[in-house]
Amino acid sequence: MSKYRSKKYHISTYGCQMNVYDSEILAGYLENMNYTFTEEEEDADVLIINTCAVREKAEEKVFSKLGRLRSLKIAKPEMNLVLWGCMVQQENVIRRIKNKFGFVDLAAGTHSLKRFPELLEKARLSPKTVFDLETEEEKEELPIKRGHNIKAWVPVTYGCNNFCSYCIVPHVRGLEKSRLPQNIINEVKGLIVKGYKEITLLGQNVNSYGKGLKQNINFAELLNLLDRLEGQFLIRYLTSHPRDFSDDIISIIQQGQKICEHFHLPLQSGSNNILDLMNRGYTREYYLELIEKIRNQVANNSITTDIIVGFPGETKKDFEDTLDMLEKIRFDAAYIFVYSPRKGTKAAKMKKQVPENIKKRRIVLLNEIQNKISMEINKLLLGTEQQILVEGKSKTDPSVFTGRTRTNKIVHLSADKNLIGKFVNVEITETKSWTLAGNLKHII
């Protein structure tokens, strides 16, 4: 029997879908270098933590994980421990790594993907941590190992120009840059040929796609070009900025065949005072008008949102304005977060920081109201027939398949045949605030 042991890698990913995409590129490089994936960190020859800097809690999770990995690195010094991504673009994080986590072999930021193989080799030979914090990078033609056989992420923009006062993203991912439309179209075509059924377009603000390109094109036109491609597949997109959600985008979605009727529009606050402090660039009145346009023009839509509770200076009246927007709009779902100060952002230096106990009371109330609204909206689907794309099996029950409607609602169903990757019609028999359940009617 051969004594040769194949090299293995493990990647832990924190944060947004763009981080997931970056991890797929890192995996692509490692697969090309003859590494194979392992579920077990202890078996890895290369162990990568791909980090998120959006919230303090995510950072602390990473540092806590590094603390736990110290003993593994001591027991297995030949293992390459890599800290990757958004966190590493911050000076305070670099100082903390140098002071407390010198056993990390490589710390590289979001713009270092193209240099990953050479950086890994450099780290393998260096007795000290190798740091790479470049701020610009061309991200075309990189290897990729997709993490899913049905769904795929396709970036259309990198970085962000908005500089919301609470957000660290422009500081760690750089300014916005749009990909050439032909590169996006070619990537999507290749995915369709390989059998992918759901393509999610990624960007910190996909609605501003096209700015800075020599070619005169915007996001609505890009959606239209992709919608015309042959094949049976769905198009989703993340994330939208309400300020840039144009009438043309609404019209293209209404006319399109493959573009999902799910609108994720981060409100963040229902107070004009707080929206101004956040530097969001719109008012509550504008947002309400946008929602009305969508609901008037696009049938069978769903609208979800993000809300930040306890932003600096948020008064009782400001919070009540957010409660009012929840009741007025009646979102299908809302992802509600407590404000977390991020070093390097304008909001972190603002006065009138809201006490933690008040933040906690407010988020509990918002969640209670939204869960009730979500349940009421989902109950309207009882007895209806919904088309879903089956994505896989339930994590808790392998006899149950899981998919999502075009409006992004999770549906569970039982079946005695393999449905993964198929479009099916399901009769909804049970509804909860966050999920639906149903019976298979027929395969499309």
Contacts in CASP RR format, 6 or more apart in sequence:
PFRMAT RR
TARGET T0000
AUTHOR 0000-0000-0000
METHOD contacts of the structure
MODEL  1
MSKYRSKKYHISTYGCQMNVYDSEILAGYLENMNYTFTEEEEDADVLIIN
TCAVREKAEEKVFSKLGRLRSLKIAKPEMNLVLWGCMVQQENVIRRIKNK
FGFVDLAAGTHSLKRFPELLEKARLSPKTVFDLETEEEKEELPIKRGHNI
KAWVPVTYGCNNFCSYCIVPHVRGLEKSRLPQNIINEVKGLIVKGYKEIT
LLGQNVNSYGKGLKQNINFAELLNLLDRLEGQFLIRYLTSHPRDFSDDII
SIIQQGQKICEHFHLPLQSGSNNILDLMNRGYTREYYLELIEKIRNQVAN
NSITTDIIVGFPGETKKDFEDTLDMLEKIRFDAAYIFVYSPRKGTKAAKM
KKQVPENIKKRRIVLLNEIQNKISMEINKLLLGTEQQILVEGKSKTDPSV
FTGRTRTNKIVHLSADKNLIGKFVNVEITETKSWTLAGNLKHII
6 34 0 8 1.000
6 35 0 8 1.000
6 36 0 8 1.000
7 33 0 8 1.000
7 34 0 8 1.000
7 35 0 8 1.000
7 36 0 8 1.000
7 45 0 8 1.000
7 46 0 8 1.000
8 35 0 8 1.000
8 36 0 8 1.000
8 37 0 8 1.000
8 38 0 8 1.000
8 43 0 8 1.000
8 44 0 8 1.000
8 45 0 8 1.000
8 46 0 8 1.000
9 27 0 8 1.000
9 30 0 8 1.000
9 35 0 8 1.000
9 36 0 8 1.000
9 37 0 8 1.000
9 38 0 8 1.000
9 44 0 8 1.000
9 45 0 8 1.000
9 46 0 8 1.000
9 47 0 8 1.000
9 48 0 8 1.000
10 37 0 8 1.000
10 38 0 8 1.000
10 39 0 8 1.000
10 40 0 8 1.000
10 41 0 8 1.000
10 43 0 8 1.000
10 44 0 8 1.000
10 46 0 8 1.000
10 47 0 8 1.000
10 48 0 8 1.000
11 23 0 8 1.000
11 26 0 8 1.000
11 27 0 8 1.000
11 37 0 8 1.000
11 48 0 8 1.000
11 49 0 8 1.000
11 50 0 8 1.000
12 41 0 8 1.000
12 48 0 8 1.000
12 49 0 8 1.000
12 50 0 8 1.000
12 65 0 8 1.000
13 19 0 8 1.000
13 20 0 8 1.000
13 23 0 8 1.000
13 50 0 8 1.000
14 49 0 8 1.000
14 50 0 8 1.000
14 51 0 8 1.000
14 52 0 8 1.000
14 58 0 8 1.000
14 61 0 8 1.000
14 62 0 8 1.000
15 52 0 8 1.000
15 54 0 8 1.000
15 58 0 8 1.000
16 52 0 8 1.000
16 54 0 8 1.000
17 153 0 8 1.000
17 200 0 8 1.000
17 202 0 8 1.000
17 238 0 8 1.000
18 153 0 8 1.000
18 155 0 8 1.000
18 158 0 8 1.000
18 173 0 8 1.000
18 202 0 8 1.000
18 203 0 8 1.000
18 204 0 8 1.000
19 50 0 8 1.000
19 51 0 8 1.000
19 52 0 8 1.000
19 85 0 8 1.000
19 86 0 8 1.000
20 147 0 8 1.000
20 153 0 8 1.000
21 153 0 8 1.000
21 155 0 8 1.000
21 202 0 8 1.000
22 50 0 8 1.000
22 84 0 8 1.000
22 85 0 8 1.000
22 110 0 8 1.000
22 113 0 8 1.000
23 48 0 8 1.000
23 50 0 8 1.000
24 144 0 8 1.000
24 145 0 8 1.000
24 146 0 8 1.000
24 147 0 8 1.000
24 153 0 8 1.000
25 113 0 8 1.000
25 116 0 8 1.000
25 142 0 8 1.000
25 143 0 8 1.000
25 144 0 8 1.000
26 48 0 8 1.000
26 50 0 8 1.000
26 84 0 8 1.000
26 113 0 8 1.000
26 116 0 8 1.000
27 37 0 8 1.000
27 144 0 8 1.000
27 145 0 8 1.000
27 147 0 8 1.000
28 143 0 8 1.000
28 144 0 8 1.000
28 145 0 8 1.000
29 116 0 8 1.000
29 117 0 8 1.000
29 142 0 8 1.000
29 143 0 8 1.000
30 46 0 8 1.000
30 145 0 8 1.000
31 37 0 8 1.000
31 143 0 8 1.000
31 145 0 8 1.000
32 143 0 8 1.000
33 117 0 8 1.000
35 45 0 8 1.000
35 46 0 8 1.000
37 145 0 8 1.000
38 44 0 8 1.000
41 47 0 8 1.000
41 69 0 8 1.000
41 72 0 8 1.000
42 72 0 8 1.000
42 76 0 8 1.000
44 79 0 8 1.000
45 78 0 8 1.000
45 79 0 8 1.000
45 80 0 8 1.000
46 79 0 8 1.000
46 80 0 8 1.000
46 82 0 8 1.000
46 120 0 8 1.000
47 69 0 8 1.000
47 79 0 8 1.000
47 80 0 8 1.000
47 81 0 8 1.000
47 82 0 8 1.000
48 82 0 8 1.000
48 84 0 8 1.000
49 62 0 8 1.000
49 65 0 8 1.000
49 66 0 8 1.000
49 82 0 8 1.000
49 83 0 8 1.000
49 84 0 8 1.000
50 84 0 8 1.000
50 85 0 8 1.000
51 58 0 8 1.000
51 59 0 8 1.000
51 62 0 8 1.000
51 83 0 8 1.000
51 84 0 8 1.000
51 85 0 8 1.000
51 86 0 8 1.000
51 87 0 8 1.000
51 88 0 8 1.000
52 58 0 8 1.000
52 59 0 8 1.000
52 62 0 8 1.000
52 86 0 8 1.000
52 87 0 8 1.000
53 59 0 8 1.000
53 86 0 8 1.000
53 87 0 8 1.000
53 89 0 8 1.000
53 90 0 8 1.000
53 93 0 8 1.000
53 168 0 8 1.000
53 169 0 8 1.000
53 172 0 8 1.000
53 342 0 8 1.000
54 86 0 8 1.000
54 167 0 8 1.000
54 168 0 8 1.000
54 169 0 8 1.000
54 342 0 8 1.000
55 337 0 8 1.000
55 340 0 8 1.000
55 342 0 8 1.000
56 340 0 8 1.000
56 341 0 8 1.000
56 342 0 8 1.000
57 340 0 8 1.000
59 87 0 8 1.000
59 93 0 8 1.000
62 83 0 8 1.000
62 87 0 8 1.000
63 96 0 8 1.000
63 101 0 8 1.000
66 83 0 8 1.000
66 101 0 8 1.000
66 104 0 8 1.000
67 101 0 8 1.000
69 81 0 8 1.000
70 101 0 8 1.000
70 103 0 8 1.000
72 79 0 8 1.000
73 79 0 8 1.000
73 81 0 8 1.000
73 103 0 8 1.000
74 103 0 8 1.000
80 105 0 8 1.000
80 106 0 8 1.000
80 120 0 8 1.000
80 123 0 8 1.000
80 124 0 8 1.000
81 103 0 8 1.000
81 104 0 8 1.000
81 105 0 8 1.000
81 106 0 8 1.000
82 104 0 8 1.000
82 105 0 8 1.000
82 106 0 8 1.000
82 107 0 8 1.000
82 108 0 8 1.000
82 120 0 8 1.000
82 123 0 8 1.000
83 97 0 8 1.000
83 101 0 8 1.000
83 104 0 8 1.000
83 106 0 8 1.000
83 107 0 8 1.000
83 108 0 8 1.000
84 106 0 8 1.000
84 107 0 8 1.000
84 108 0 8 1.000
84 109 0 8 1.000
84 112 0 8 1.000
85 108 0 8 1.000
85 109 0 8 1.000
85 110 0 8 1.000
85 172 0 8 1.000
86 109 0 8 1.000
86 110 0 8 1.000
86 168 0 8 1.000
86 169 0 8 1.000
86 172 0 8 1.000
86 173 0 8 1.000
87 93 0 8 1.000
87 172 0 8 1.000
88 94 0 8 1.000
88 97 0 8 1.000
88 107 0 8 1.000
88 108 0 8 1.000
88 109 0 8 1.000
88 110 0 8 1.000
88 131 0 8 1.000
88 133 0 8 1.000
89 109 0 8 1.000
89 110 0 8 1.000
89 133 0 8 1.000
89 171 0 8 1.000
89 172 0 8 1.000
89 173 0 8 1.000
90 168 0 8 1.000
90 171 0 8 1.000
90 172 0 8 1.000
90 343 0 8 1.000
90 344 0 8 1.000
92 343 0 8 1.000
94 107 0 8 1.000
94 131 0 8 1.000
94 133 0 8 1.000
97 104 0 8 1.000
97 107 0 8 1.000
97 129 0 8 1.000
98 129 0 8 1.000
102 128 0 8 1.000
102 129 0 8 1.000
104 129 0 8 1.000
105 123 0 8 1.000
105 124 0 8 1.000
105 126 0 8 1.000
105 129 0 8 1.000
105 130 0 8 1.000
106 119 0 8 1.000
106 120 0 8 1.000
106 122 0 8 1.000
106 123 0 8 1.000
106 129 0 8 1.000
106 130 0 8 1.000
106 132 0 8 1.000
107 129 0 8 1.000
107 130 0 8 1.000
107 131 0 8 1.000
107 132 0 8 1.000
108 115 0 8 1.000
108 116 0 8 1.000
108 119 0 8 1.000
108 130 0 8 1.000
108 131 0 8 1.000
108 132 0 8 1.000
108 133 0 8 1.000
109 132 0 8 1.000
109 133 0 8 1.000
109 134 0 8 1.000
109 172 0 8 1.000
110 172 0 8 1.000
110 173 0 8 1.000
110 174 0 8 1.000
111 134 0 8 1.000
111 135 0 8 1.000
111 136 0 8 1.000
111 137 0 8 1.000
111 174 0 8 1.000
112 119 0 8 1.000
112 132 0 8 1.000
112 133 0 8 1.000
112 134 0 8 1.000
112 137 0 8 1.000
113 137 0 8 1.000
113 139 0 8 1.000
113 142 0 8 1.000
114 137 0 8 1.000
114 138 0 8 1.000
114 139 0 8 1.000
114 142 0 8 1.000
115 132 0 8 1.000
115 134 0 8 1.000
119 130 0 8 1.000
119 132 0 8 1.000
122 130 0 8 1.000
123 129 0 8 1.000
123 130 0 8 1.000
135 174 0 8 1.000
139 155 0 8 1.000
139 158 0 8 1.000
139 179 0 8 1.000
140 179 0 8 1.000
140 183 0 8 1.000
146 152 0 8 1.000
148 391 0 8 1.000
149 196 0 8 1.000
149 420 0 8 1.000
149 421 0 8 1.000
150 196 0 8 1.000
150 197 0 8 1.000
150 198 0 8 1.000
150 389 0 8 1.000
150 391 0 8 1.000
150 392 0 8 1.000
150 420 0 8 1.000
150 421 0 8 1.000
151 196 0 8 1.000
151 197 0 8 1.000
151 198 0 8 1.000
151 199 0 8 1.000
151 200 0 8 1.000
151 391 0 8 1.000
152 191 0 8 1.000
152 196 0 8 1.000
152 198 0 8 1.000
152 199 0 8 1.000
152 200 0 8 1.000
153 200 0 8 1.000
153 202 0 8 1.000
154 184 0 8 1.000
154 187 0 8 1.000
154 188 0 8 1.000
154 191 0 8 1.000
154 199 0 8 1.000
154 200 0 8 1.000
154 201 0 8 1.000
154 202 0 8 1.000
155 179 0 8 1.000
155 201 0 8 1.000
155 202 0 8 1.000
155 203 0 8 1.000
156 178 0 8 1.000
156 179 0 8 1.000
156 184 0 8 1.000
156 201 0 8 1.000
156 202 0 8 1.000
156 203 0 8 1.000
156 206 0 8 1.000
156 209 0 8 1.000
156 219 0 8 1.000
156 222 0 8 1.000
156 237 0 8 1.000
157 176 0 8 1.000
157 177 0 8 1.000
157 178 0 8 1.000
157 179 0 8 1.000
157 202 0 8 1.000
157 203 0 8 1.000
157 204 0 8 1.000
157 205 0 8 1.000
157 206 0 8 1.000
157 208 0 8 1.000
157 209 0 8 1.000
157 210 0 8 1.000
158 173 0 8 1.000
158 174 0 8 1.000
158 176 0 8 1.000
158 177 0 8 1.000
158 179 0 8 1.000
158 203 0 8 1.000
159 169 0 8 1.000
159 170 0 8 1.000
159 173 0 8 1.000
159 174 0 8 1.000
159 175 0 8 1.000
159 176 0 8 1.000
159 177 0 8 1.000
159 203 0 8 1.000
159 204 0 8 1.000
160 167 0 8 1.000
160 169 0 8 1.000
160 170 0 8 1.000
160 173 0 8 1.000
160 174 0 8 1.000
160 175 0 8 1.000
160 176 0 8 1.000
160 204 0 8 1.000
160 205 0 8 1.000
161 170 0 8 1.000
161 175 0 8 1.000
161 176 0 8 1.000
161 205 0 8 1.000
161 208 0 8 1.000
161 211 0 8 1.000
162 170 0 8 1.000
162 204 0 8 1.000
162 205 0 8 1.000
162 241 0 8 1.000
162 279 0 8 1.000
163 170 0 8 1.000
163 279 0 8 1.000
163 346 0 8 1.000
164 268 0 8 1.000
164 278 0 8 1.000
164 279 0 8 1.000
164 280 0 8 1.000
165 277 0 8 1.000
165 278 0 8 1.000
165 279 0 8 1.000
165 345 0 8 1.000
165 346 0 8 1.000
165 347 0 8 1.000
165 350 0 8 1.000
166 278 0 8 1.000
166 308 0 8 1.000
166 311 0 8 1.000
166 339 0 8 1.000
166 342 0 8 1.000
166 345 0 8 1.000
166 346 0 8 1.000
166 347 0 8 1.000
167 342 0 8 1.000
167 345 0 8 1.000
168 342 0 8 1.000
168 344 0 8 1.000
168 345 0 8 1.000
169 204 0 8 1.000
171 344 0 8 1.000
171 345 0 8 1.000
173 204 0 8 1.000
176 204 0 8 1.000
176 205 0 8 1.000
176 208 0 8 1.000
176 211 0 8 1.000
178 209 0 8 1.000
178 210 0 8 1.000
178 211 0 8 1.000
178 212 0 8 1.000
178 213 0 8 1.000
180 213 0 8 1.000
180 215 0 8 1.000
181 213 0 8 1.000
181 215 0 8 1.000
181 217 0 8 1.000
181 222 0 8 1.000
181 225 0 8 1.000
184 201 0 8 1.000
184 222 0 8 1.000
184 226 0 8 1.000
185 225 0 8 1.000
185 226 0 8 1.000
185 229 0 8 1.000
188 199 0 8 1.000
188 226 0 8 1.000
188 229 0 8 1.000
189 229 0 8 1.000
191 199 0 8 1.000
192 199 0 8 1.000
192 229 0 8 1.000
192 230 0 8 1.000
192 231 0 8 1.000
192 233 0 8 1.000
196 233 0 8 1.000
197 232 0 8 1.000
197 233 0 8 1.000
197 234 0 8 1.000
197 389 0 8 1.000
197 421 0 8 1.000
197 423 0 8 1.000
198 233 0 8 1.000
198 234 0 8 1.000
198 236 0 8 1.000
198 389 0 8 1.000
198 391 0 8 1.000
199 226 0 8 1.000
199 233 0 8 1.000
199 234 0 8 1.000
199 235 0 8 1.000
199 236 0 8 1.000
200 235 0 8 1.000
200 236 0 8 1.000
200 237 0 8 1.000
200 238 0 8 1.000
201 222 0 8 1.000
201 226 0 8 1.000
201 235 0 8 1.000
201 236 0 8 1.000
201 237 0 8 1.000
201 238 0 8 1.000
202 237 0 8 1.000
202 238 0 8 1.000
203 238 0 8 1.000
203 239 0 8 1.000
204 239 0 8 1.000
205 239 0 8 1.000
205 240 0 8 1.000
205 241 0 8 1.000
205 244 0 8 1.000
206 219 0 8 1.000
206 237 0 8 1.000
206 238 0 8 1.000
206 239 0 8 1.000
206 240 0 8 1.000
207 219 0 8 1.000
207 240 0 8 1.000
207 241 0 8 1.000
207 244 0 8 1.000
207 245 0 8 1.000
207 246 0 8 1.000
207 249 0 8 1.000
208 219 0 8 1.000
208 241 0 8 1.000
208 244 0 8 1.000
209 217 0 8 1.000
209 218 0 8 1.000
209 219 0 8 1.000
209 222 0 8 1.000
210 217 0 8 1.000
210 218 0 8 1.000
210 219 0 8 1.000
210 222 0 8 1.000
218 246 0 8 1.000
218 248 0 8 1.000
219 246 0 8 1.000
219 249 0 8 1.000
220 246 0 8 1.000
220 248 0 8 1.000
220 249 0 8 1.000
220 251 0 8 1.000
220 252 0 8 1.000
221 248 0 8 1.000
223 235 0 8 1.000
223 237 0 8 1.000
223 249 0 8 1.000
223 252 0 8 1.000
223 253 0 8 1.000
223 259 0 8 1.000
224 252 0 8 1.000
224 256 0 8 1.000
226 235 0 8 1.000
226 258 0 8 1.000
227 235 0 8 1.000
227 252 0 8 1.000
227 256 0 8 1.000
227 257 0 8 1.000
227 258 0 8 1.000
227 259 0 8 1.000
229 258 0 8 1.000
232 423 0 8 1.000
233 258 0 8 1.000
234 258 0 8 1.000
234 259 0 8 1.000
234 260 0 8 1.000
234 389 0 8 1.000
234 406 0 8 1.000
235 258 0 8 1.000
235 259 0 8 1.000
235 260 0 8 1.000
236 260 0 8 1.000
236 262 0 8 1.000
236 408 0 8 1.000
238 264 0 8 1.000
239 264 0 8 1.000
239 266 0 8 1.000
240 263 0 8 1.000
240 264 0 8 1.000
240 265 0 8 1.000
240 266 0 8 1.000
241 266 0 8 1.000
242 265 0 8 1.000
242 266 0 8 1.000
242 267 0 8 1.000
242 280 0 8 1.000
242 282 0 8 1.000
242 286 0 8 1.000
242 287 0 8 1.000
242 290 0 8 1.000
243 280 0 8 1.000
243 281 0 8 1.000
243 282 0 8 1.000
243 286 0 8 1.000
245 263 0 8 1.000
245 265 0 8 1.000
245 290 0 8 1.000
247 293 0 8 1.000
250 293 0 8 1.000
250 294 0 8 1.000
250 297 0 8 1.000
250 298 0 8 1.000
251 297 0 8 1.000
252 259 0 8 1.000
253 259 0 8 1.000
253 261 0 8 1.000
253 298 0 8 1.000
254 297 0 8 1.000
254 298 0 8 1.000
260 406 0 8 1.000
260 407 0 8 1.000
260 408 0 8 1.000
261 298 0 8 1.000
261 299 0 8 1.000
261 300 0 8 1.000
261 301 0 8 1.000
261 302 0 8 1.000
261 406 0 8 1.000
261 407 0 8 1.000
262 301 0 8 1.000
262 302 0 8 1.000
262 303 0 8 1.000
262 304 0 8 1.000
262 406 0 8 1.000
262 407 0 8 1.000
262 408 0 8 1.000
263 294 0 8 1.000
263 298 0 8 1.000
263 301 0 8 1.000
263 302 0 8 1.000
263 303 0 8 1.000
263 304 0 8 1.000
264 303 0 8 1.000
264 304 0 8 1.000
264 305 0 8 1.000
264 306 0 8 1.000
264 408 0 8 1.000
265 287 0 8 1.000
265 290 0 8 1.000
265 291 0 8 1.000
265 303 0 8 1.000
265 304 0 8 1.000
265 305 0 8 1.000
266 305 0 8 1.000
266 306 0 8 1.000
266 307 0 8 1.000
267 287 0 8 1.000
267 305 0 8 1.000
267 306 0 8 1.000
267 307 0 8 1.000
267 322 0 8 1.000
267 325 0 8 1.000
267 329 0 8 1.000
268 274 0 8 1.000
268 275 0 8 1.000
268 278 0 8 1.000
268 280 0 8 1.000
268 306 0 8 1.000
268 307 0 8 1.000
268 308 0 8 1.000
268 311 0 8 1.000
269 275 0 8 1.000
269 278 0 8 1.000
269 280 0 8 1.000
269 307 0 8 1.000
269 308 0 8 1.000
269 311 0 8 1.000
269 314 0 8 1.000
269 318 0 8 1.000
269 321 0 8 1.000
269 322 0 8 1.000
270 284 0 8 1.000
270 287 0 8 1.000
270 318 0 8 1.000
270 321 0 8 1.000
270 322 0 8 1.000
270 324 0 8 1.000
270 325 0 8 1.000
271 284 0 8 1.000
271 314 0 8 1.000
271 317 0 8 1.000
271 318 0 8 1.000
271 319 0 8 1.000
271 321 0 8 1.000
271 322 0 8 1.000
272 283 0 8 1.000
272 284 0 8 1.000
272 285 0 8 1.000
272 321 0 8 1.000
273 315 0 8 1.000
273 318 0 8 1.000
274 311 0 8 1.000
274 313 0 8 1.000
274 314 0 8 1.000
274 318 0 8 1.000
274 321 0 8 1.000
275 281 0 8 1.000
275 282 0 8 1.000
275 283 0 8 1.000
275 284 0 8 1.000
277 311 0 8 1.000
277 312 0 8 1.000
277 313 0 8 1.000
277 347 0 8 1.000
277 350 0 8 1.000
278 308 0 8 1.000
278 311 0 8 1.000
278 347 0 8 1.000
279 346 0 8 1.000
284 321 0 8 1.000
284 325 0 8 1.000
287 325 0 8 1.000
288 325 0 8 1.000
288 328 0 8 1.000
288 329 0 8 1.000
291 303 0 8 1.000
291 329 0 8 1.000
294 301 0 8 1.000
294 303 0 8 1.000
295 301 0 8 1.000
295 303 0 8 1.000
300 406 0 8 1.000
300 407 0 8 1.000
301 407 0 8 1.000
302 332 0 8 1.000
302 333 0 8 1.000
302 407 0 8 1.000
302 408 0 8 1.000
302 409 0 8 1.000
303 329 0 8 1.000
303 331 0 8 1.000
303 332 0 8 1.000
304 331 0 8 1.000
304 332 0 8 1.000
304 333 0 8 1.000
304 334 0 8 1.000
304 335 0 8 1.000
304 408 0 8 1.000
305 329 0 8 1.000
305 331 0 8 1.000
305 333 0 8 1.000
305 334 0 8 1.000
305 335 0 8 1.000
306 334 0 8 1.000
306 335 0 8 1.000
306 336 0 8 1.000
306 337 0 8 1.000
307 322 0 8 1.000
307 334 0 8 1.000
307 335 0 8 1.000
307 336 0 8 1.000
307 337 0 8 1.000
307 366 0 8 1.000
308 337 0 8 1.000
308 338 0 8 1.000
308 339 0 8 1.000
309 319 0 8 1.000
309 322 0 8 1.000
309 336 0 8 1.000
309 337 0 8 1.000
309 338 0 8 1.000
309 339 0 8 1.000
309 359 0 8 1.000
309 362 0 8 1.000
309 363 0 8 1.000
309 366 0 8 1.000
310 319 0 8 1.000
310 338 0 8 1.000
310 339 0 8 1.000
310 354 0 8 1.000
310 358 0 8 1.000
310 359 0 8 1.000
310 362 0 8 1.000
311 339 0 8 1.000
311 347 0 8 1.000
311 354 0 8 1.000
312 339 0 8 1.000
312 347 0 8 1.000
312 350 0 8 1.000
312 351 0 8 1.000
312 352 0 8 1.000
312 353 0 8 1.000
312 354 0 8 1.000
313 350 0 8 1.000
313 351 0 8 1.000
313 352 0 8 1.000
313 353 0 8 1.000
313 354 0 8 1.000
314 339 0 8 1.000
314 354 0 8 1.000
319 362 0 8 1.000
322 366 0 8 1.000
323 365 0 8 1.000
323 366 0 8 1.000
323 369 0 8 1.000
326 334 0 8 1.000
326 366 0 8 1.000
326 369 0 8 1.000
326 370 0 8 1.000
326 373 0 8 1.000
327 369 0 8 1.000
327 373 0 8 1.000
330 373 0 8 1.000
330 377 0 8 1.000
331 370 0 8 1.000
331 373 0 8 1.000
331 374 0 8 1.000
332 374 0 8 1.000
332 377 0 8 1.000
332 378 0 8 1.000
332 407 0 8 1.000
332 409 0 8 1.000
333 370 0 8 1.000
333 374 0 8 1.000
333 434 0 8 1.000
334 366 0 8 1.000
334 370 0 8 1.000
336 363 0 8 1.000
336 366 0 8 1.000
336 367 0 8 1.000
336 370 0 8 1.000
337 363 0 8 1.000
338 356 0 8 1.000
338 359 0 8 1.000
338 360 0 8 1.000
338 363 0 8 1.000
339 347 0 8 1.000
339 354 0 8 1.000
339 359 0 8 1.000
341 347 0 8 1.000
341 348 0 8 1.000
341 353 0 8 1.000
342 348 0 8 1.000
371 433 0 8 1.000
372 433 0 8 1.000
374 433 0 8 1.000
374 434 0 8 1.000
375 431 0 8 1.000
375 432 0 8 1.000
375 433 0 8 1.000
378 409 0 8 1.000
378 431 0 8 1.000
378 432 0 8 1.000
378 433 0 8 1.000
378 436 0 8 1.000
379 431 0 8 1.000
381 409 0 8 1.000
381 428 0 8 1.000
381 431 0 8 1.000
381 436 0 8 1.000
382 428 0 8 1.000
382 429 0 8 1.000
382 430 0 8 1.000
382 431 0 8 1.000
383 427 0 8 1.000
383 428 0 8 1.000
383 429 0 8 1.000
384 427 0 8 1.000
384 428 0 8 1.000
385 425 0 8 1.000
385 426 0 8 1.000
385 427 0 8 1.000
385 428 0 8 1.000
385 441 0 8 1.000
386 405 0 8 1.000
386 409 0 8 1.000
386 411 0 8 1.000
386 425 0 8 1.000
386 426 0 8 1.000
386 427 0 8 1.000
386 428 0 8 1.000
386 436 0 8 1.000
387 405 0 8 1.000
387 406 0 8 1.000
387 423 0 8 1.000
387 424 0 8 1.000
387 425 0 8 1.000
387 426 0 8 1.000
387 444 0 8 1.000
388 403 0 8 1.000
388 404 0 8 1.000
388 405 0 8 1.000
388 411 0 8 1.000
388 423 0 8 1.000
388 424 0 8 1.000
388 425 0 8 1.000
388 426 0 8 1.000
389 403 0 8 1.000
389 404 0 8 1.000
389 421 0 8 1.000
389 422 0 8 1.000
389 423 0 8 1.000
390 401 0 8 1.000
390 402 0 8 1.000
390 403 0 8 1.000
390 419 0 8 1.000
390 420 0 8 1.000
390 421 0 8 1.000
390 422 0 8 1.000
390 423 0 8 1.000
390 424 0 8 1.000
391 402 0 8 1.000
391 403 0 8 1.000
391 404 0 8 1.000
391 420 0 8 1.000
391 421 0 8 1.000
392 401 0 8 1.000
392 402 0 8 1.000
392 403 0 8 1.000
392 420 0 8 1.000
392 421 0 8 1.000
393 399 0 8 1.000
393 400 0 8 1.000
393 401 0 8 1.000
393 402 0 8 1.000
393 420 0 8 1.000
394 400 0 8 1.000
394 401 0 8 1.000
394 402 0 8 1.000
394 412 0 8 1.000
399 414 0 8 1.000
400 412 0 8 1.000
400 413 0 8 1.000
400 414 0 8 1.000
401 412 0 8 1.000
401 413 0 8 1.000
401 414 0 8 1.000
401 415 0 8 1.000
401 419 0 8 1.000
401 420 0 8 1.000
402 410 0 8 1.000
402 411 0 8 1.000
402 412 0 8 1.000
403 410 0 8 1.000
403 411 0 8 1.000
403 412 0 8 1.000
404 410 0 8 1.000
404 411 0 8 1.000
405 411 0 8 1.000
405 436 0 8 1.000
409 435 0 8 1.000
409 436 0 8 1.000
410 434 0 8 1.000
410 435 0 8 1.000
410 436 0 8 1.000
411 426 0 8 1.000
411 428 0 8 1.000
411 435 0 8 1.000
411 436 0 8 1.000
411 437 0 8 1.000
411 438 0 8 1.000
412 435 0 8 1.000
412 436 0 8 1.000
412 437 0 8 1.000
412 438 0 8 1.000
413 424 0 8 1.000
413 426 0 8 1.000
413 437 0 8 1.000
413 438 0 8 1.000
413 439 0 8 1.000
413 440 0 8 1.000
414 439 0 8 1.000
414 440 0 8 1.000
415 440 0 8 1.000
419 440 0 8 1.000
419 443 0 8 1.000
422 443 0 8 1.000
422 444 0 8 1.000
423 443 0 8 1.000
423 444 0 8 1.000
424 440 0 8 1.000
424 441 0 8 1.000
424 442 0 8 1.000
424 443 0 8 1.000
424 444 0 8 1.000
425 440 0 8 1.000
425 441 0 8 1.000
425 442 0 8 1.000
425 444 0 8 1.000
426 438 0 8 1.000
426 439 0 8 1.000
426 440 0 8 1.000
426 441 0 8 1.000
427 438 0 8 1.000
427 439 0 8 1.000
427 441 0 8 1.000
428 436 0 8 1.000
428 437 0 8 1.000
428 438 0 8 1.000
429 437 0 8 1.000
429 438 0 8 1.000
429 439 0 8 1.000
430 436 0 8 1.000
430 437 0 8 1.000
430 438 0 8 1.000
431 437 0 8 1.000
END
